[in-house]
Each structure stands twice: as structure tokens, then as C-alpha cells.
């Protein structure tokens, strides 16, 4: 199990809107398009979706990728109008969450751009696919659901093997 340490980027000075622009620019610089943000802060929901063209077995395809930044919480001083005073509450630190997302995306995109890995390997869990009933789901969620339910059955295709042999005829002393 990975043990978490002190959450990173907690002291960032970059506000979430600036980091959203940084992420959008970063994605465009690496050839991604169709960048879409969904932010519903009242429900602690933030999603990023983008498309990218990849070549799979010689065929160009558009992949839709969806990711959600982690939600970091921090103590905040906020005005409580009912009590007429400031209260300390735990609230999402979106600046921190977005900086984490920015640096994670930057590392992955650089690894792909400079040949360390492929886009599919780095982003497969976030690729959006359709289920037989028409619902959209990420590959990661689809696979995890099957793993948790014990239904993931992967077939291993056997590679043909070549075995060298020598035929010895009966009666020869060979």
C-alpha cells in the first residue's frame, strides 16, 4: 500500500482558475484538443475531459480521456452569518488539487512526447468507453468493477513456439 505523506502543493499561490488555464494550455501544447472542464464546487465535483488523436495498429483514432483531481481539504476561516462571527471549517483546497493535476499531467505528457511510454499506457484508465447499454464509463472504472466483483476473465493467447529437434532413424548409429 502506498502511504501518503504531507499533501503536496498545499502552499501554492496559484489560484484554481489560473491553474485551469495552465492545464488547458499544456494540453493544447502537446496536441490534445476538445478540452472541457466541469466544475460544480458546491458538490465538490471537478472533471477534466480532453481528446487526443492516437495511432492504434496503423489506424488513427480519437480518444476521449476524463480525469478528476483529488480533493484536498484544508482548514479555512469563513464568515458564519447566522452566528455573526468567523468559524473554522474544513473546505476543499481547489488550488492545491489543481496544481497536483497540472504536474501529474505534465509528467505524463512529457513521458509520452519523449518516447518513454505511449499515450495509451499512460492514460488508459481515463479513456472513456461505451458499455453495451450505452452508458459512458472510463476503462479504469470498468475494469476495477470487474476485478472487485471477481468477473475479470482475461484470455491469454499462446504464442506459437518453435522447438528445434533432430530426428534419429531406427537402426542408424547416429
C-alpha positions, -999 to +999 in steps of 0.1 A: +000+000+000+012+035-009+015+056+023+005+092+019+028+119+033+020+156+038-002+165+008+018+183-019+012+219-032-006+230-001+013+263-001+006+271-037-001+307-045-017+299-079-055+302-078-076+274-093-087+294-123-050+302-132-041+265-130-071+256-151-058+279-178-023+264-173-036+229-178-057+238-209-026+255-224-004+225-215-029+200-232-030+221-263+008+224-265+010+186-265-016+182-292-047+175-272-080+192-282-116+195-271-106+204-235-137+206-213-139+215-176-169+206-154-168+224-121-196+222-095-178+235-065-210+233-043-210+195-047-172+191-047-172+179-083-144+188-108-138+169-140-114+174-169-121+158-203-100+161-234-095+144-267-063+133-284-055+116-317-035+084-314-025+058-339-035+022-329-023-006-351-018+018-380-053+034-376-058+070-363-084+072-335-097+100-313-096+091-276-116+109-250-099+110-216-116+120-184-098+127-151-108+141-117-083+159-095-081+147-059-100+168-034-076+181-007-093+196+024-079+224+045-090+244+075-104+277+064-117+307+083-151+316+069-178+340+079-209+325+096-237+350+091-261+331+114-236+332+143-222+367+133-186+355+136-158+337+117-157+299+121-130+274+112-143+248+087-128+220+066-132+230+030-117+219-003-084+234-013-090+236-051-058+255-057-039+225-043-060+200-061-055+217-095-017+221-090-015+183-083-034+177-115-012+201-135+021+184-125+007+149-129-005+157-165+028+175-173+049+144-163+027+120-182+026+142-214+063+147-213+069+109-209+047+102-240+062+131-260+098+120-255+092+082-260+094+069-225+059+054-229+028+055-251-003+077-246-025+046-242-003+031-215-003+064-195-039+074-199-058+040-205-076+041-171-091+075-180-101+067-216-139+069-219-157+039-235-193+028-240-209+000-222-233-024-240-263-004-225-249+029-239-236+043-207-202+060-208-175+049-183-138+051-181-118+020-189-103+021-153-137+021-137-150-007-160-120-029-152-120-021-115-157-030-112-150-064-128-119-070-106-138-062-074-167-085-085-143-113-095-155-112-131-124-101-150-115-130-172-086-123-194-077-148-221-040-154-227-032-160-263-005-186-266+024-177-288+034-204-312+067-218-302+094-233-324+112-262-310+144-275-327+147-312-329+167-339-345+151-370-360+171-402-354+161-430-376+159-465-361+188-487-369+212-459-375+240-453-351+239-417-354 
